Amino acid sequence: MHGGALTGWLLMALCAVSGAYCLLRARSGTPQERRTARSEALMGFGMAAMAVPAAVLSPPDWAWAVYAVLFGVAALRALLPALRGGHHLHHLVGSLAMVYMAGAMAPSITGSGGGGHAGHGATAGAGGIPLLTGALLVYYAFYVLGSAGRLLPGTVLAPAGGTGNGTGGGRGPGGFGGGTDGRPELTTACRLTMGIGMFAMLLTL
């Protein structure tokens, strides 16, 4: 990450742990919950890969195209469910943000040459559209604040009388779900971690 390798390693570890937990969640629950968990696992591992310090691993030029295609497909899959709002819309925004960052960091676009991770090094901030980057930063700032608020003591993670079957409540500000598994606070914490990670990466564009 821009500002030191330690930050990059920390972000990589947090995103990787979040992705691993999402994979565990994908082993149970309703089909919709499992799909959601798999989407979040993909996001977590993708962000972890982007966060590896460039001094340790500088990806080849074609890696950015792979990122763009992978998360472009994820965005297409999230498009129809996103019309229903809720956390599906957040998945769509996150996938499109990953496509945007991959395109912004591609050497052929930034002209930096030799590759560079999102948020790595002084030359890594050459790409990106300031207005779009700013809009995404505002979105993730509100997302992080909303998710953090749900973790405060006394915050209700599910509606009274809720069944926990993923058909209704448990959504935070903006309709962001807090998780419908048996440990909604861990699900919310993972989403909070990835939201912070995305905000940190966008800051470097």
Summary of the structure (lengths in Angstrom):
residues: 205
radius of gyration: 16.8
end to end distance: 11.1
largest distance: 56.5
contacts: 672
relative contact order: 0.16
helix: 66%
strand: 1%
